[in-house]
Structures are given as structure tokens and as C-alpha cells.
Amino acid sequence: MALKTITPVPLNHAHLDSGFWQIWRDRVRTHTIAYQWQALNDAIPGAEPSYAIENWRIVAGEQSGEHHGFVFQDSDLFKWLEAVGLFLQDQPDLALEAKADGVIDLLARAQAPDGYLNSFYQLHPSRPRWSNLRDDHELYCAGHLMEAAVAYQAATGKTTLLDIACRLGDHLCRHFGPAPDQVRGYSGHPEVELALVKLYRATGERRYLDLARFFVEERGKSPLFFSQEAALRGDQNPFNPSYFQAHAPLSDQAEARGHAVRAMYLFSGATDVAVESEDETERTSLMTALVRLWQNVTQRRMYVTGGVGSSAYGEAFTIDYDLPSDRAYTETCAAIGLVFWSQRMLALEGQGQYADILERALYNGVLSGISTSGDRFFYVNPLEVWPEAVAARHDLHAVKVERQPWFGCACCPPNLARLLADLPKYLYGTLDDQLFVHLYAASEVRTVVAGTPVIVRQDTEYPWEDRIDFTVSPEDERTFTLRLRIPDWAEAMEVSINGQVTDGPITDGYLALTRRWRPGDRVRLVLPMLVRPIYAHPGVRSIGAEVALARGPIVYCFESVDNGSNLGALFVDSTPSHWVAEWEDDIAGGVVALKGPGQRATPQAGDPLYHHQPWPVEDTRLRAIPYYAWGNRGVGEMRVWMHIGHVQGS
């Protein structure tokens, strides 16, 4: 039988109703989704065209032309459809549903009789299907279609898209697998693995889970499938198997290698397979490897913002502690993938460390990818930007100094939309007689715990304020455990029930409050939000004696618009008590900014390039803002890691 895990409360039973994340979700639902619909229809002036919908009209024979865009262009549309389905689960919108239905009907008309669906190959009939799994993203696109189908059917009850996905899934099940007449291959870009598990959970059809397991377990076996496939194509170009996470079977991998997004999706799908596995040996082997890989990613290869994948070359992981700030690639999709993986590891292991990383990536590495207007996007998320250097240096070519209206390779914008649409599902989980609170946000959850319906209301201004209030209302008096995550950044906490200070055991990062709950019981959790200095491991050679500032889950940065040009000339006082947190209405729709002391080096005109004494400094006041909010006030410098103050000569 499948492993018992923490079950996320379904999206239609957990509702955000105010505060930080609901502001963002409303922004994406009312503005970003409509904007992306225009982009998919090539209607954004000055933006790179998408061609995603036009390609399908050509496939369906409704207009003439050739395929345009990348080989994976279909996935942008499928992720948009998934986001729509997720939002519709939370709030009906007949006009939006009608747009989605129109696209779904178009896909139904375009699908081949055998279930195949891929606009690139359907518009290139001379190219054999499934002939280049390594590079051509057929399975990746199929996976995103499946995810969209599951979300849309859950929202509307309509089965057209799910039927399309099942016909495509059945096509895959016939074509791939261990039988002599099947192809023993797997996708160069993992994604279909986790999607097949979702399709299995939605339909109960075991063959989808079996295929997901096959894809995970076959990857990296010898002889290497990608080499055999290339030989059949006559492709003699060398390639690096680790880029595709195919250098070894997953159970033997010890460190995260290659393309960061692909790694996160593979690890997410493998975690899903482990959850559903009925074979204890298989499950243990997978979980041992996944925990080992988790430690490598989060303890040696992750930025303080939760970004992963430091190299622009290959959008990839490199080596332990190679985390340069100005050349940080940290693709938005990679941080999103880390959130996906964190959620799955949390459900499987029930340890707060996974929610801590999920929260870090969500508030920082993910949210930096979208503007506060909801219609500009970062693909790359560096931790230091000097615009003049970006313009002059080829090794900074991937860095953009301001968010873009769209991309030819537009994987990140719809990925952001679908994650934020799905966010309420990340807040709560249940396991037997326990209700877990993973994330703090003003919300209400309706679920069943210990056999009785329970409504829990959460009122808070988190992440700006430290107080979180819960109203717990079981239908009948019932004994169960409310488990509240105590974040790794919290140096202290206070908890009370109905006004009486109490406590409880903290295990695996969660405070356990077990009692006979009565309707209307009130719990208050206070997590003091102090300004915290963060210092990098000495192995991170690119940082050295520098400091970053954080408050609660938010990592901060400094911008030249607040602190003047040449942020490298600034020295930050890292004493926490010297910094104050103040609400600022005029920044990024309203944020808590940090204000504190520092110094500025003051070289004079004509001073030499190198000097034998420390440069003179003068005292100054500095302002830091949340990292996610940078770049919303024009082009300028930005830094997360700052020189530490109180230098000689101050």
C-alpha cells in the first residue's frame, strides 16, 4: 500500500482572504492571467511573440502557416490553462472559463487519432515522433498538458481536457516501457513523471503510475538511452549526461547536477513515486537518495534567497559553494521547482526543514520573478546588479536590469501564475488526528480531523507582523493535535490558548498542541520578527566577509535609488538592534523596509586605483527593502550581500 503522508488540504477547502498572499493572488488572477492570455495570442506590443495558440490553429487546419517558437512552445499554453483551472477552483469566472474552453476545444480538434498531441511534431510530419527524447521536450509538454487537465476537471467538472490528457497518456503507455515492443526511454526534461502521478491520482488508472515509476527508474541506466537514441539519429555530437540528470540511476546520485529546473522536476516526480510505492525496498532506495540530494542542494548549492542553479551556462548547478552574486542565474522556474520538491518532501517526511526552504524560496527566489504590476518578469534573479557592468560584460549577458514584458522562451511567467494560483493548498495538511499549519497567511480552512469536520480561521499580517491568531471550531468537541510550524529563523516564540499562556513539545520543527478542542477556541502564536544578520559559509568564496539582512522569512537587499550609487562603497552595521523596521507605502505596493547605520567609503578625485591605507569613510543612514521588491522603481544597482561596517578608519 502507498505510504501514509501528510495530505494537503484541497484547494477548494483552503481559502486566502486578505493579507500578503491574497494581494498577490488577486493581482495574478485579475491582471496577470489576462495579460498572459494576450501574450499567448501575440497581442502585447513590443513583446516577443509567443505563437503558442497560433501553432494549434495551424495544426487544426484553421489557418495556414508553419510552426514558430521553440520546440516546447506548447508548454506555455498548458501552464496557463493549469493556472486558470486552479483559480477557477477557488473562484468561478465564466468569462475566463469560456476562453479556456475555446482553447480546449481547439486542442481536441488538433489531437491525432492515436492520442498524440504536440504542435511542433504535428507541423513537422517528416520528423519521426519520439526520435529525440533528449532534446525535443515531447514528454515535457505532455506532462504540462496532464497537469492542466487535472486542475481544470477539478475546477469545472468538465472532462474534455482530461479526456485529451488520458488519450495522450494511453499513447505514452503503449509506446514506452520495459516490454520488448516498447521504447526504454525517458524525457530529457523531466516533468512528465510528476504529471503522470497526478493523472493517476485523478483517474485511478494504475498504468499512469507504473509509467511514472518506469521513467524514474530507467533514467541513467547503462547502456545510456540517450547515446543509443543519438546513434539511431546519426547524431555524433558529444553531450553531458549529467546535464539531463542521466549520469547515474537516481538512487545512486549523490549531488545535484546539470540543468536546475530539470533536476527539481525530476526530484519532485521521484518523491511522488516514492509516496505511491508499495515496494518497501524501492521506496527506501529512492528516499535515501532524495534526502541525500536535498542536503546537497540546500546546504551547499542554494542561494540565501532560495534560488538554485548558479550558472548561466546550462542553467545549471556547478560545484558546492559556487554561488556568485552578480552572475547568479537562479532561474525563476528553478525556485518554483524547489517549492514543488519541498512540498512533496514535507508531505512525505513531516519535517519543518522542508517547509522552511519552501517558505524561503517562495517569498524570495520565486516572488522576485514578477513585478508588483503583475505584467513584467525576471527569468534570471541575480543577487547583485551593476547596470553598467551588465551592459559591458558578455559573462553577464543573461542578467536583465529590469523585468521584461515577455520572453521567446517564456516558461517562467505562466509557471509563476500556476504556483500562486495553487498557493492555498500549501498552507495546511492533515494526517490522522493532526492538522498541520505549514505557512502563515490570513485564511480559512475546512477539513476533517480525527473524524470530525473542523474550521480553522487564521488572522495575521504575516510576514510583516509577528502575531498569528487562530480560531479553531470543530463541529463537535474533539481531541486532536494542532501542529504549528516554528520557522528555523524564529529565535523565540510565545503561544497561548484562550488567553492562557501555554506550551507544548516541538518535534520536527512543529509545535504540537493536543487538547479537547471546542468550537471557538482561540490560539495566539507570536514569532518575534527581529532583524537578523546572515553570514555565508566560508566555502562561498565569492562572498567573504559580507553580511545579508533578513527579517522573518524575508531576505533584504539594498538599491541605489535609496542609498546612492556604488553600493560596493557601503559598509553595513550588522548589529541587529541598530536597525528598525518601518512600513513604507510607496515601495512595491507597501513593504516593511529596514533602516539603519552604515558608512560610505569616500575616495577623492585623482586617488590611485590601489591604496596602502583603508579608505576614509563617512557615516550614513541606509535603507534595505525586501529582495523580491527590487527593480520596481527604475533601473539601478542592487546588492544582497554587503560589506560589514566598523572598518578601520571609521
C-alpha positions as CSV (number, residue, x, y, z in Angstrom):
1,M,0.0,0.0,0.0
2,A,1.1,3.6,-0.6
3,L,2.9,5.4,2.2
4,K,0.9,7.4,4.7
5,T,1.8,11.0,4.3
6,I,0.6,14.5,5.3
7,T,-2.3,15.2,2.9
8,P,-2.5,18.8,1.6
9,V,-6.0,20.3,2.2
10,P,-7.6,20.5,-1.3
11,L,-7.6,23.9,-2.9
12,N,-11.3,24.4,-2.7
13,H,-11.2,23.8,1.1
14,A,-8.4,26.3,1.9
15,H,-9.1,30.0,1.1
16,L,-6.8,33.0,1.4
17,D,-9.0,36.0,2.1
18,S,-6.7,39.0,2.9
19,G,-3.1,40.0,3.5
20,F,0.2,39.5,1.7
21,W,-0.5,36.4,-0.4
22,Q,-4.1,37.2,-1.3
23,I,-3.0,40.6,-2.6
24,W,-0.6,38.7,-4.9
25,R,-3.1,36.1,-5.9
26,D,-5.7,38.8,-6.7
27,R,-3.1,40.6,-8.8
28,V,-2.3,37.5,-10.7
29,R,-5.9,36.4,-11.1
30,T,-7.3,39.7,-12.3
31,H,-4.3,41.1,-14.2
32,T,-1.5,38.6,-14.9
33,I,-3.8,35.8,-16.3
34,A,-5.4,38.3,-18.7
35,Y,-2.0,39.7,-19.7
36,Q,-0.6,36.3,-20.4
37,W,-3.7,35.5,-22.5
38,Q,-2.8,38.4,-24.6
39,A,0.8,37.3,-24.8
40,L,-0.2,33.8,-25.9
41,N,-2.2,35.4,-28.6
42,D,0.7,37.6,-29.7
43,A,-1.1,40.8,-28.7
44,I,1.5,42.5,-26.4
45,P,3.1,45.4,-28.3
46,G,6.9,45.3,-28.1
47,A,7.0,41.8,-26.5
48,E,8.4,38.7,-28.2
49,P,5.6,36.8,-29.9
50,S,4.5,33.5,-28.3
51,Y,2.9,31.7,-31.3
52,A,1.5,29.2,-28.7
53,I,-2.1,29.4,-29.8
54,E,-1.4,30.2,-33.5
55,N,0.5,26.9,-33.8
56,W,-2.5,25.0,-32.7
57,R,-4.8,26.7,-35.1
58,I,-2.4,25.6,-37.9
59,V,-2.4,22.0,-36.6
60,A,-6.2,22.0,-36.5
61,G,-6.3,23.2,-40.1
62,E,-8.0,26.5,-39.3
63,Q,-5.2,28.6,-40.8
64,S,-2.1,28.1,-42.8
65,G,1.5,28.5,-41.9
66,E,4.5,26.9,-40.2
67,H,5.4,26.2,-36.6
68,H,7.0,29.1,-34.8
69,G,8.8,29.3,-31.5
70,F,10.7,26.8,-29.5
71,V,10.1,23.0,-29.7
72,F,8.5,23.3,-26.2
73,Q,6.2,26.2,-27.0
74,D,3.1,24.2,-26.2
75,S,4.0,24.2,-22.5
76,D,3.4,27.9,-22.1
77,L,-0.2,27.5,-23.1
78,F,-0.7,24.3,-20.9
79,K,0.7,26.1,-17.8
80,W,-1.7,29.0,-18.4
81,L,-4.5,26.5,-18.7
82,E,-3.5,24.9,-15.4
83,A,-3.4,28.3,-13.7
84,V,-6.9,29.0,-14.9
85,G,-8.1,25.7,-13.6
86,L,-6.5,26.3,-10.2
87,F,-8.0,29.8,-9.9
88,L,-11.5,28.5,-11.0
89,Q,-11.3,26.0,-8.2
90,D,-11.1,29.0,-5.8
91,Q,-13.4,31.5,-7.6
92,P,-15.7,31.0,-10.6
93,D,-15.2,33.3,-13.6
94,L,-17.4,32.5,-16.5
95,A,-15.6,34.7,-19.0
96,L,-12.2,33.2,-18.1
97,E,-13.7,29.7,-18.3
98,A,-15.1,30.4,-21.7
99,K,-11.6,31.4,-23.0
100,A,-10.2,28.2,-21.6
101,D,-13.0,26.1,-23.1
102,G,-12.3,27.6,-26.5
103,V,-8.6,26.6,-26.3
104,I,-9.5,23.2,-25.0
105,D,-11.9,22.6,-28.0
106,L,-9.1,23.7,-30.3
107,L,-6.8,21.1,-28.7
108,A,-9.5,18.4,-29.1
109,R,-9.7,19.2,-32.8
110,A,-5.9,19.1,-33.2
111,Q,-5.3,15.8,-31.4
112,A,-4.2,13.0,-33.6
113,P,-6.4,9.9,-33.8
114,D,-3.9,7.8,-31.8
115,G,-3.8,10.4,-29.0
116,Y,-0.6,12.1,-29.9
117,L,-0.5,15.8,-29.3
118,N,2.4,18.1,-30.0
119,S,2.3,21.1,-32.3
120,F,6.0,21.0,-33.3
121,Y,5.9,17.4,-34.5
122,Q,2.4,17.6,-35.9
123,L,3.6,20.5,-38.1
124,H,6.8,18.6,-39.0
125,P,5.4,15.3,-40.2
126,S,8.6,14.3,-41.8
127,R,10.4,14.2,-38.4
128,P,9.7,10.9,-36.6
129,R,7.9,11.3,-33.3
130,W,9.8,10.3,-30.1
131,S,13.1,10.3,-32.1
132,N,14.9,12.8,-29.9
133,L,13.6,12.5,-26.3
134,R,16.8,14.0,-25.1
135,D,16.3,17.4,-26.7
136,D,12.8,17.8,-28.1
137,H,10.6,18.1,-25.0
138,E,7.7,16.0,-26.3
139,L,7.2,14.3,-22.9
140,Y,7.8,17.6,-21.0
141,C,4.9,19.2,-23.0
142,A,2.7,16.1,-22.4
143,G,3.3,16.4,-18.7
144,H,2.2,20.0,-18.6
145,L,-1.0,19.1,-20.5
146,M,-1.8,16.4,-17.9
147,E,-1.3,18.8,-15.0
148,A,-3.6,21.3,-16.7
149,A,-6.3,18.7,-17.4
150,V,-6.3,17.5,-13.7
151,A,-6.7,21.1,-12.5
152,Y,-9.4,22.0,-15.0
153,Q,-11.5,19.0,-14.4
154,A,-11.3,19.6,-10.6
155,A,-12.5,23.1,-11.1
156,T,-15.3,22.7,-13.6
157,G,-16.2,19.1,-13.7
158,K,-15.8,19.2,-17.5
159,T,-13.9,16.2,-18.8
160,T,-12.9,17.3,-22.3
161,L,-9.3,18.3,-21.4
162,L,-9.0,15.3,-19.1
163,D,-10.1,13.0,-21.9
164,I,-7.5,14.6,-24.2
165,A,-4.8,14.0,-21.5
166,C,-5.9,10.4,-20.9
167,R,-5.7,9.6,-24.6
168,L,-2.2,11.1,-24.7
169,G,-1.3,9.3,-21.5
170,D,-2.6,6.0,-23.0
171,H,-0.5,6.7,-26.1
172,L,2.6,7.1,-23.9
173,C,1.8,3.9,-22.0
174,R,1.6,1.9,-25.3
175,H,4.9,3.4,-26.6
176,F,7.2,3.5,-23.5
177,G,8.0,0.8,-21.0
178,P,10.1,-2.4,-20.4
179,A,8.3,-4.7,-22.9
180,P,10.2,-5.9,-26.0
181,D,8.0,-3.8,-28.3
182,Q,8.3,-0.6,-26.2
183,V,10.9,2.1,-26.1
184,R,13.0,2.1,-22.9
185,G,13.4,5.9,-22.9
186,Y,12.7,8.9,-20.8
187,S,12.5,12.6,-21.2
188,G,15.5,14.9,-21.5
189,H,13.5,17.4,-19.5
190,P,11.8,15.7,-16.6
191,E,8.2,16.8,-15.8
192,V,6.0,14.0,-17.1
193,E,6.9,11.9,-14.1
194,L,5.1,14.1,-11.6
195,A,2.3,14.8,-14.1
196,L,1.6,11.1,-14.6
197,V,1.3,10.6,-10.8
198,K,-1.3,13.5,-10.8
199,L,-3.1,11.8,-13.6
200,Y,-3.1,8.5,-11.7
201,R,-4.5,10.2,-8.6
202,A,-7.2,11.9,-10.6
203,T,-8.3,8.8,-12.6
204,G,-7.2,5.8,-10.5
205,E,-5.7,4.3,-13.6
206,R,-2.6,2.4,-12.4
207,R,-0.9,2.4,-15.8
208,Y,-0.1,6.1,-15.4
209,L,1.7,5.5,-12.1
210,D,3.5,2.5,-13.5
211,L,4.8,4.6,-16.4
212,A,6.0,7.4,-14.0
213,R,7.9,4.8,-12.0
214,F,9.4,3.4,-15.2
215,F,10.6,6.8,-16.3
216,V,12.2,7.5,-12.9
217,E,13.9,4.1,-12.5
218,E,15.1,3.8,-16.1
219,R,16.9,7.1,-16.1
220,G,20.7,6.8,-16.1
221,K,20.9,3.1,-16.5
222,S,23.6,1.6,-18.7
223,P,23.7,1.4,-21.6
224,L,22.6,5.1,-21.7
225,F,19.4,5.5,-23.7
226,F,20.3,9.0,-24.9
227,S,23.5,7.6,-26.5
228,Q,21.6,4.8,-28.2
229,E,19.0,7.3,-29.4
230,A,21.6,9.7,-30.8
231,A,23.3,6.8,-32.7
232,L,20.0,6.0,-34.4
233,R,19.6,9.6,-35.4
234,G,23.2,9.7,-36.7
235,D,23.9,12.4,-34.1
236,Q,27.6,12.2,-33.2
237,N,27.8,15.4,-31.2
238,P,29.1,14.9,-27.7
239,F,26.7,15.6,-24.8
240,N,27.0,15.6,-21.0
241,P,24.6,13.1,-19.4
242,S,24.7,15.0,-16.1
243,Y,23.0,18.0,-17.7
244,F,20.0,15.7,-18.0
245,Q,20.4,14.0,-14.6
246,A,21.2,10.8,-16.6
247,H,24.8,10.3,-15.4
248,A,23.7,7.6,-13.0
249,P,20.4,6.0,-11.8
250,L,18.7,8.4,-9.4
251,S,19.2,6.0,-6.5
252,D,23.0,6.3,-6.9
253,Q,23.2,10.1,-7.4
254,A,24.9,12.0,-4.6
255,E,24.8,15.6,-5.7
256,A,22.5,17.9,-7.8
257,R,24.0,18.2,-11.3
258,G,23.0,19.7,-14.5
259,H,20.0,21.9,-15.5
260,A,18.5,23.1,-12.3
261,V,14.8,23.1,-13.4
262,R,15.1,19.6,-14.8
263,A,16.7,18.4,-11.5
264,M,13.9,19.9,-9.4
265,Y,11.2,18.4,-11.5
266,L,12.9,15.0,-11.5
267,F,13.3,15.0,-7.8
268,S,9.7,16.1,-7.4
269,G,8.4,13.3,-9.6
270,A,10.6,10.7,-7.8
271,T,9.3,11.8,-4.5
272,D,5.7,11.3,-5.8
273,V,6.7,7.8,-7.0
274,A,8.2,7.0,-3.5
275,V,5.0,8.1,-1.8
276,E,2.9,5.8,-4.0
277,S,5.3,2.9,-3.9
278,E,4.1,-0.4,-2.4
279,D,7.7,-1.8,-2.5
280,E,9.5,-1.0,0.7
281,T,12.9,-1.6,-0.8
282,E,12.2,0.6,-3.8
283,R,10.8,3.3,-1.5
284,T,13.8,3.2,0.8
285,S,16.2,3.4,-2.0
286,L,14.5,6.4,-3.6
287,M,14.1,8.2,-0.3
288,T,17.7,7.7,0.8
289,A,18.8,9.3,-2.5
290,L,16.3,12.1,-2.3
291,V,17.3,13.1,1.3
292,R,21.0,13.0,0.2
293,L,20.2,15.2,-2.7
294,W,18.2,17.5,-0.6
295,Q,21.1,18.1,1.8
296,N,23.4,18.7,-1.1
297,V,21.1,21.3,-2.7
298,T,20.0,23.2,0.4
299,Q,23.3,23.1,2.3
300,R,25.8,23.6,-0.5
301,R,24.2,24.8,-3.7
302,M,21.3,27.1,-2.8
303,Y,21.4,30.9,-2.5
304,V,20.2,32.7,0.6
305,T,17.1,33.7,-1.4
306,G,16.2,30.1,-2.1
307,G,17.4,30.4,-5.7
308,V,19.2,27.4,-7.3
309,G,21.2,26.9,-10.4
310,S,24.1,29.3,-10.3
311,S,25.5,29.1,-13.8
312,A,24.1,30.7,-17.0
313,Y,25.9,28.0,-19.0
314,G,23.4,25.2,-19.0
315,E,21.2,27.0,-16.5
316,A,22.8,24.6,-14.1
317,F,24.3,23.6,-10.8
318,T,28.0,23.7,-10.7
319,I,30.0,22.7,-7.6
320,D,29.5,23.0,-3.9
321,Y,29.6,26.6,-2.6
322,D,29.9,28.2,-6.1
323,L,27.3,30.9,-5.5
324,P,28.4,34.1,-7.2
325,S,26.1,37.0,-6.6
326,D,26.4,39.1,-9.8
327,R,26.4,36.0,-12.2
328,A,23.7,34.1,-10.3
329,Y,21.4,32.6,-12.8
330,T,18.8,31.3,-10.4
331,E,16.0,30.9,-12.9
332,T,12.6,31.7,-11.5
333,C,11.4,28.2,-12.7
334,A,14.2,26.6,-10.6
335,A,13.0,28.3,-7.4
336,I,9.4,27.2,-8.3
337,G,10.7,23.7,-8.8
338,L,12.4,23.8,-5.4
339,V,9.0,24.8,-3.9
340,F,7.4,21.8,-5.7
341,W,10.0,19.4,-4.3
342,S,9.9,20.9,-0.8
343,Q,6.2,20.4,-0.6
344,R,6.5,16.8,-1.6
345,M,9.3,16.1,0.8
346,L,7.3,17.8,3.6
347,A,4.3,15.6,2.9
348,L,6.5,12.5,3.0
349,E,8.7,13.2,6.0
350,G,6.7,15.7,8.0
351,Q,9.7,17.7,9.0
352,G,9.7,21.5,9.3
353,Q,13.0,21.9,7.4
354,Y,11.2,21.3,4.2
355,A,8.6,24.0,4.9
356,D,11.4,26.3,5.9
357,I,13.0,26.0,2.5
358,L,9.7,26.2,0.8
359,E,9.0,29.5,2.6
360,R,12.4,30.9,1.8
361,A,12.1,30.2,-1.9
362,L,8.5,31.3,-2.1
363,Y,9.0,34.8,-0.5
364,N,12.3,35.5,-2.2
365,G,13.6,33.4,-5.1
366,V,10.1,33.0,-6.6
367,L,8.4,36.3,-6.0
368,S,11.3,38.3,-7.3
369,G,10.4,36.9,-10.8
370,I,7.3,39.1,-11.1
371,S,6.8,42.8,-10.9
372,T,4.3,44.4,-8.5
373,S,2.3,45.4,-11.5
374,G,1.9,41.7,-12.4
375,D,3.0,42.1,-16.0
376,R,6.8,42.2,-16.0
377,F,9.0,39.2,-15.4
378,F,12.5,38.1,-14.5
379,Y,13.9,34.9,-15.9
380,V,17.2,35.3,-14.1
381,N,17.4,36.5,-10.5
382,P,20.9,37.7,-9.5
383,L,21.8,38.9,-6.0
384,E,23.9,41.8,-7.3
385,V,23.3,44.1,-10.2
386,W,25.5,46.9,-11.6
387,P,23.8,48.0,-14.7
388,E,26.8,49.5,-16.4
389,A,28.7,46.2,-15.9
390,V,25.8,44.2,-17.3
391,A,25.9,46.3,-20.4
392,A,29.6,45.9,-20.9
393,R,30.4,42.3,-19.9
394,H,29.5,39.2,-22.0
395,D,29.6,36.9,-19.0
396,L,26.6,38.9,-17.6
397,H,24.6,38.6,-20.8
398,A,21.8,36.6,-19.1
399,V,21.2,39.3,-16.5
400,K,18.4,41.8,-17.1
401,V,18.4,45.1,-15.2
402,E,14.7,45.4,-15.4
403,R,11.8,42.9,-15.7
404,Q,10.7,42.0,-19.2
405,P,7.2,42.1,-20.8
406,W,7.6,38.5,-22.1
407,F,10.2,36.1,-23.4
408,G,10.5,34.0,-26.5
409,C,11.3,31.2,-24.0
410,A,8.5,32.2,-21.6
411,C,8.5,29.2,-19.2
412,C,8.7,31.4,-16.1
413,P,5.6,33.8,-16.3
414,P,3.0,31.0,-16.6
415,N,4.9,28.9,-14.1
416,L,4.6,31.8,-11.6
417,A,0.9,32.1,-12.3
418,R,0.1,28.5,-11.7
419,L,2.1,28.4,-8.5
420,L,0.4,31.4,-7.0
421,A,-3.0,30.1,-8.1
422,D,-2.2,26.8,-6.2
423,L,-0.8,28.5,-3.1
424,P,-3.7,27.9,-0.6
425,K,-3.0,24.2,-1.0
426,Y,0.4,24.7,0.5
427,L,-0.8,26.1,3.8
428,Y,-2.4,23.2,5.6
429,G,-2.2,19.4,5.8
430,T,-3.8,16.5,7.7
431,L,-2.5,13.2,9.0
432,D,-4.8,11.1,11.1
433,D,-5.7,13.2,14.2
434,Q,-3.3,16.0,13.3
435,L,-3.8,19.3,11.5
436,F,-0.6,20.9,10.3
437,V,-0.1,24.6,9.6
438,H,2.9,24.9,7.3
439,L,2.6,28.5,6.2
440,Y,1.1,31.6,7.9
441,A,-1.3,33.7,6.0
442,A,-4.8,35.2,6.6
443,S,-7.0,32.3,5.6
444,E,-9.7,29.8,6.4
445,V,-9.5,26.0,6.1
446,R,-12.4,23.5,6.2
447,T,-11.3,19.9,6.7
448,V,-11.8,16.7,8.7
449,V,-9.6,15.9,11.6
450,A,-10.0,12.9,13.9
451,G,-13.2,12.1,12.2
452,T,-15.0,15.4,12.7
453,P,-15.4,18.5,10.4
454,V,-13.2,21.4,11.6
455,I,-13.0,25.0,10.5
456,V,-9.8,26.9,11.4
457,R,-9.5,30.6,10.7
458,Q,-6.1,32.3,10.6
459,D,-5.8,36.0,11.1
460,T,-2.4,37.7,10.6
461,E,-0.4,40.3,8.9
462,Y,2.5,37.9,8.4
463,P,5.2,38.3,7.1
464,W,5.2,41.9,8.2
465,E,3.9,41.4,11.8
466,D,4.7,38.7,14.3
467,R,1.3,37.8,15.7
468,I,-0.8,34.9,14.2
469,D,-4.3,34.3,15.6
470,F,-6.3,31.1,15.1
471,T,-9.9,30.3,15.8
472,V,-10.4,26.6,16.0
473,S,-14.0,25.4,15.5
474,P,-14.7,21.6,15.4
475,E,-18.2,20.6,14.6
476,D,-18.2,18.6,17.9
477,E,-15.8,18.7,20.8
478,R,-12.9,16.5,19.8
479,T,-9.4,15.7,20.8
480,F,-6.8,16.2,18.1
481,T,-3.4,17.9,17.6
482,L,-2.9,21.3,16.0
483,R,0.7,21.4,14.8
484,L,2.2,24.9,14.2
485,R,5.5,25.2,12.3
486,I,8.1,27.1,14.2
487,P,10.4,28.5,11.4
488,D,14.1,28.0,11.6
489,W,14.6,31.8,11.7
490,A,12.5,32.1,14.9
491,E,14.8,32.7,17.9
492,A,11.8,32.6,20.3
493,M,8.1,32.1,20.3
494,E,5.1,32.5,22.5
495,V,1.8,30.7,22.4
496,S,-1.5,31.0,24.3
497,I,-4.9,29.3,24.2
498,N,-7.9,31.3,25.1
499,G,-5.7,33.9,26.6
500,Q,-3.7,31.5,28.8
501,V,0.0,31.1,28.1
502,T,0.8,27.5,27.3
503,D,3.4,25.4,25.6
504,G,3.9,22.0,24.0
505,P,6.5,19.8,22.6
506,I,8.3,20.9,19.5
507,T,9.3,18.0,17.2
508,D,10.4,18.1,13.6
509,G,10.0,21.9,13.6
510,Y,6.3,21.8,14.7
511,L,4.8,22.9,18.0
512,A,2.2,20.3,19.0
513,L,-1.0,21.5,20.8
514,T,-3.0,18.5,21.8
515,R,-6.3,19.0,23.6
516,R,-10.0,18.6,23.5
517,W,-10.9,21.4,21.2
518,R,-14.2,23.2,21.5
519,P,-15.9,25.5,18.9
520,G,-14.4,29.0,19.1
521,D,-11.2,28.1,20.9
522,R,-8.6,30.8,20.2
523,V,-4.8,30.3,19.8
524,R,-2.3,33.0,19.5
525,L,1.2,32.3,18.2
526,V,3.8,35.1,18.4
527,L,7.0,34.7,16.3
528,P,9.2,37.8,17.2
529,M,10.5,39.3,13.9
530,L,13.9,40.6,14.7
531,V,16.3,41.9,12.1
532,R,18.9,39.1,11.6
533,P,22.3,39.2,10.1
534,I,23.1,36.3,7.8
535,Y,26.7,35.2,7.1
536,A,27.6,32.7,4.4
537,H,29.7,29.6,4.9
538,P,33.4,30.3,4.3
539,G,33.3,27.9,1.4
540,V,31.2,30.5,-0.5
541,R,34.4,32.2,-1.8
542,S,32.6,34.9,-3.8
543,I,31.1,36.5,-0.6
544,G,33.8,36.5,2.0
545,A,33.4,39.0,4.9
546,E,29.9,40.2,3.9
547,V,26.5,40.2,5.5
548,A,22.9,39.9,4.4
549,L,19.9,41.1,6.4
550,A,16.7,39.3,7.0
551,R,13.5,39.7,9.0
552,G,11.1,36.9,9.4
553,P,11.1,34.9,6.1
554,I,12.1,38.0,4.0
555,V,15.6,38.5,2.7
556,Y,16.5,42.1,2.1
557,C,18.6,44.0,-0.4
558,F,19.9,47.5,-1.0
559,E,19.1,49.6,-4.0
560,S,20.9,52.6,-5.3
561,V,17.6,54.5,-5.5
562,D,17.6,54.5,-1.7
563,N,21.3,54.5,-0.9
564,G,23.1,56.3,-3.8
565,S,25.4,54.9,-6.5
566,N,28.2,52.5,-5.9
567,L,26.7,50.1,-3.4
568,G,30.1,48.5,-3.2
569,A,31.4,51.5,-1.3
570,L,28.9,51.0,1.5
571,F,29.6,49.2,4.8
572,V,26.6,48.0,6.8
573,D,26.4,48.0,10.6
574,S,25.4,44.4,11.2
575,T,24.3,44.9,14.8
576,P,20.6,43.8,14.8
577,S,19.5,46.3,17.5
578,H,20.7,49.2,15.4
579,W,18.1,48.5,12.7
580,V,14.5,49.4,12.7
581,A,11.6,48.1,10.6
582,E,9.2,50.6,9.2
583,W,6.2,50.3,6.9
584,E,6.7,52.1,3.6
585,D,3.6,52.7,1.4
586,D,5.5,54.0,-1.6
587,I,7.6,50.9,-2.3
588,A,6.3,47.9,-4.3
589,G,2.7,48.4,-3.1
590,G,3.8,48.6,0.5
591,V,6.6,46.8,2.3
592,V,8.4,46.8,5.6
593,A,11.8,48.4,5.0
594,L,14.8,48.3,7.3
595,K,16.7,51.4,8.2
596,G,20.0,51.5,10.0
597,P,23.5,52.9,10.2
598,G,26.4,52.3,7.9
599,Q,29.4,54.0,6.3
600,R,30.4,55.0,2.9
601,A,34.0,55.0,1.6
602,T,34.9,58.4,0.3
603,P,37.8,58.3,-2.2
604,Q,38.7,61.7,-3.8
605,A,39.1,62.6,-7.4
606,G,42.5,61.6,-8.6
607,D,43.1,58.9,-5.9
608,P,45.1,55.9,-7.1
609,L,43.5,52.6,-8.1
610,Y,45.2,50.9,-5.2
611,H,45.9,52.4,-1.8
612,H,48.1,51.4,1.2
613,Q,45.7,52.5,3.8
614,P,42.0,51.9,4.4
615,W,39.9,54.3,2.5
616,P,38.3,57.1,4.7
617,V,34.6,56.6,5.4
618,E,31.7,58.8,6.5
619,D,28.7,57.8,8.5
620,T,25.4,57.4,6.6
621,R,21.9,56.1,7.0
622,L,20.9,53.1,4.9
623,R,17.6,51.6,3.8
624,A,17.0,48.0,2.7
625,I,13.9,46.6,1.1
626,P,12.7,43.0,0.5
627,Y,14.7,41.3,-2.2
628,Y,11.5,40.3,-4.1
629,A,10.6,44.0,-4.5
630,W,13.8,45.2,-6.1
631,G,13.7,46.7,-9.6
632,N,10.2,48.2,-9.3
633,R,11.4,51.8,-9.2
634,G,13.5,52.1,-12.3
635,V,17.0,50.8,-13.4
636,G,19.7,50.9,-10.7
637,E,22.2,49.0,-8.7
638,M,21.1,46.3,-6.2
639,R,23.0,44.1,-3.7
640,V,22.0,41.5,-1.2
641,W,25.4,40.8,0.4
642,M,27.1,43.9,1.8
643,H,30.4,44.8,3.3
644,I,30.4,44.7,7.1
645,G,30.9,48.0,8.8
646,H,33.1,49.3,11.7
647,V,36.1,49.1,9.5
648,Q,39.5,50.6,10.4
649,G,39.5,54.3,9.8
650,S,35.8,54.8,10.6
